[in-house]
Amino acid sequence: MLLKTLINTNELALLLGQPNVVVLDCRFYLTDHAKGQSEYNKGHIPSAIFVDVHRQLAAPETELTGRHPLPDEIVFSEQLLAWGIDSSTQVVVYDDMGGAIAARAWWMLSQQNIDVRVLNGGFPAWLREGRDVSLTPVIAKSTSNQIEVSFPWAVSEQAIVENFETNQFQLVDARASDRFNGENETIDAVAGHIPGAINRPFSDNLDANACFKPAEQLHVEWQDWLSNSSDAYVYYCGSGVTACHNVLALNYAGIEAKQVYVGSWSQWSKRMLRAVAL
């Protein structure tokens, strides 16, 4: 079954202020974790709640995880309550990177059967159209209708290891080609990619304005890469964030996709270092 994917600025403008609608501002910058809040304070879509991607969409990093492991299911359930999100809520998520960050929230919420969409073009599209911007921080209105959280689409490190023997799925890496090829690595301690993976940078899903290419075009482009059923592919990136962008793009293009190796290269590279140390 295909997932709900995108919403445009006109559609979002009509939803603002309606009951049971929650807007999440997911702006995040890997090299400056405080910048997202700062940018939000400078201006955001009216009624949008700021999301701290590093702390609210991820658990703390450990020596054995990637940079952004999934939060504990009970903790995330409580977070949804705090944002006022329950099974009847319509959620819109956005960022300023073509959906590269907001896609992580979309992927996490979609697994809870929540009606969630990513704003196509994000905050830059909203600004280009001269729409209203708020400077007032939004305090979320909590709900008491708790959702039982689970992450059935998350693929474990052990599953990646076992796949070298079983060959049940093909890995697809969403990072830029220079990082995939090991030519430019400024984030993780080891350069390269997981053996056997193919590379489809998430940026290839976007046009010059950082909006998604037409669904028909994406369908054709992705069909050049994919040859098996949807379950035969697992998507990863640096830390399980932009991989979700490829999952989003595929569903928008009419191709089923769900599975993400959340640990991604940041976890796998740690595994390589441990192996070398032995």
C-alpha positions in Angstrom: 0.0 0.0 0.0 1.3 3.4 -0.9 1.8 6.0 1.8 0.5 9.6 1.8 3.4 11.8 0.9 3.3 15.5 -0.1 1.2 18.6 0.5 1.6 21.9 -1.4 1.6 25.4 0.1 -1.9 26.2 -1.0 -3.3 23.1 0.7 -1.4 23.8 3.9 -2.6 27.4 4.0 -6.2 26.1 4.0 -5.5 23.8 6.8 -3.9 26.3 9.2 -6.0 27.0 12.2 -8.3 24.0 11.8 -8.8 21.6 14.7 -6.8 18.4 14.7 -4.1 19.8 12.4 -0.5 19.9 13.7 2.4 21.5 11.8 6.0 20.5 12.8 9.0 22.6 11.9 11.8 20.1 11.4 14.7 22.4 10.4 18.0 20.9 11.5 21.7 21.4 10.7 24.1 18.6 11.4 27.1 20.9 12.2 25.1 23.3 14.4 22.4 21.7 16.5 21.3 25.0 17.9 20.6 26.6 14.5 17.3 24.9 14.0 15.7 26.6 17.0 17.4 29.9 16.0 16.0 29.8 12.5 12.5 28.9 13.9 12.7 32.0 16.2 13.5 34.2 13.2 10.3 33.1 11.5 8.1 30.0 10.9 4.9 29.0 9.4 2.0 30.1 11.7 1.0 27.5 14.3 4.1 25.4 13.6 5.7 23.7 16.5 9.5 23.4 16.6 10.9 19.9 16.6 14.4 19.2 17.9 15.4 16.5 15.4 18.5 15.5 17.3 16.6 15.0 20.6 13.0 14.4 19.8 13.3 12.3 16.6 16.3 10.3 17.9 17.8 8.8 21.0 21.3 9.6 22.2 24.1 8.2 20.2 26.2 5.4 21.7 29.3 3.6 20.7 27.2 0.9 19.1 24.6 3.0 17.3 24.5 5.4 14.4 24.2 9.2 15.0 20.4 9.2 15.1 19.1 5.9 16.5 15.3 5.7 16.9 13.9 6.9 20.2 12.5 4.5 22.7 8.9 3.6 21.7 7.4 4.7 25.0 9.4 7.9 24.9 8.2 8.7 21.4 4.6 7.9 22.3 4.9 10.5 25.1 6.4 12.9 22.6 3.4 12.5 20.3 1.1 13.3 23.2 3.1 16.4 24.0 2.8 17.6 20.4 -1.0 17.0 20.5 -0.8 14.2 18.0 -3.1 11.2 18.1 -4.8 8.9 15.6 -7.2 11.6 14.5 -4.6 14.3 13.8 -3.5 15.5 10.4 0.2 16.4 10.5 2.3 18.5 8.2 6.1 18.5 8.5 8.5 20.8 6.8 12.2 21.9 6.7 14.3 24.1 4.4 16.3 21.3 2.7 13.8 19.9 0.2 12.3 17.6 2.8 15.6 15.9 3.5 15.1 16.3 7.3 11.3 16.4 7.5 11.2 13.0 5.7 12.5 11.4 8.9 9.5 12.7 10.9 7.2 11.6 8.1 8.6 8.1 8.1 8.4 7.8 11.9 4.8 9.1 12.0 3.6 7.1 9.0 4.5 3.9 10.9 2.0 4.9 13.6 -0.9 5.1 11.0 -0.9 8.9 11.4 -2.0 11.1 8.5 1.2 13.0 7.8 2.5 14.9 4.7 5.7 16.7 3.9 5.4 20.3 2.6 6.7 20.3 -0.9 9.4 22.9 -1.2 9.3 23.5 2.6 9.8 26.9 4.2 11.6 28.4 1.2 8.6 27.8 -1.0 6.3 29.3 1.7 8.6 32.4 1.8 8.8 32.7 -2.0 5.1 33.0 -2.2 5.0 35.8 0.3 2.9 33.9 2.8 2.4 34.9 6.5 5.3 34.1 8.8 5.1 34.1 12.6 7.7 35.1 15.1 5.8 33.7 18.1 6.9 30.3 19.5 4.0 27.9 19.5 3.3 25.9 22.7 1.9 22.5 21.8 -1.5 21.5 23.1 -1.1 18.0 24.5 -3.6 15.3 24.0 -4.6 12.4 26.3 -5.2 9.9 23.4 -2.0 7.9 23.5 -0.7 6.0 20.5 1.1 2.7 21.0 4.3 3.3 19.0 6.2 0.8 17.0 8.8 1.0 14.2 8.2 -2.1 12.0 9.9 -0.6 9.0 13.3 -0.2 10.8 16.0 -2.6 9.7 18.6 -3.6 12.2 22.4 -3.9 11.9 22.1 -7.6 12.4 19.7 -7.9 9.5 22.4 -6.1 7.3 25.0 -8.6 8.5 22.7 -11.6 7.8 21.9 -10.2 4.3 25.4 -11.0 3.1 24.5 -14.6 3.4 20.8 -14.6 2.6 20.8 -11.8 -0.1 17.2 -11.0 0.7 17.4 -7.3 -0.2 19.4 -4.7 -2.0 20.8 -1.7 -0.1 20.3 1.8 -1.6 22.5 4.6 -0.3 21.0 8.1 -0.3 24.2 10.0 0.3 26.0 12.2 -2.3 28.1 10.2 -4.7 31.4 11.5 -3.4 30.7 10.2 0.1 29.4 6.9 -1.3 32.6 6.6 -3.3 34.8 7.4 -0.3 36.1 10.5 -2.0 34.9 13.0 0.6 34.1 12.1 4.2 34.0 14.8 6.8 31.5 13.3 9.2 32.3 9.7 9.8 35.6 8.2 10.7 35.6 5.8 7.8 34.9 6.6 4.2 33.0 4.4 1.7 29.8 2.5 1.6 28.3 -0.8 2.7 29.5 -3.6 0.3 27.0 -4.3 -2.4 25.0 -1.1 -2.0 24.0 1.0 -4.9 23.8 4.8 -4.8 20.8 7.0 -5.5 21.5 10.5 -3.8 18.3 11.9 -2.3 19.1 15.2 -4.0 18.3 13.5 -7.3 14.6 13.5 -6.2 14.5 17.3 -6.4 14.4 20.1 -9.0 16.3 23.3 -9.0 13.9 24.9 -6.5 14.3 22.0 -4.0 10.8 20.8 -4.8 10.1 17.2 -5.7 10.3 16.4 -9.4 7.0 15.4 -11.0 5.8 12.0 -9.8 5.8 10.6 -13.3 9.4 11.6 -13.8 10.5 10.1 -10.5 8.7 6.9 -11.4 10.7 6.6 -14.6 14.0 7.5 -13.0 13.5 5.0 -10.1 12.4 2.2 -12.4 15.8 2.4 -14.0 17.3 1.5 -10.6 14.7 -1.0 -9.2 14.1 -4.5 -10.6 12.5 -6.4 -7.8 9.5 -6.1 -5.4 9.4 -3.3 -2.9 10.5 -5.6 0.0 13.7 -6.4 -1.8 15.2 -2.9 -1.0 16.4 -1.3 2.1 17.4 2.4 2.2 20.2 4.0 4.2 22.3 7.1 4.4 24.6 8.6 7.0 22.4 8.4 10.0 18.9 7.2 8.9 17.6 10.7 8.0 17.9 11.4 4.3 17.3 7.7 3.5 13.7 8.5 4.4 13.7 11.0 1.6 14.2 8.2 -0.9 11.3 6.3 0.7 9.2 9.4 0.5 10.1 10.0 -3.2 9.3 6.4 -4.1 5.8 6.5 -2.6 5.2 9.8 -4.3 6.2 8.2 -7.5 3.8 5.4 -7.0 6.3 2.7 -6.0 6.0 1.1 -2.6 8.9 1.5 -0.2 9.2 1.5 3.6 12.4 -0.2 5.0 15.2 2.0 6.4 18.5 0.8 8.0 18.4 3.6 10.6 22.0 2.9 11.9 23.2 3.6 8.3 26.8 4.4 7.5 27.5 6.1 10.9 26.8 2.7 12.6 28.4 0.5 10.0 31.6 2.5 10.0 31.9 2.0 13.7 31.5 -1.7 13.1 34.4 -1.5 10.7 36.6 0.3 13.2 35.8 -2.4 15.8 36.8 -5.1 13.3 40.1 -3.4 12.5 40.8 -3.0 16.3 40.5 -6.8 16.7 
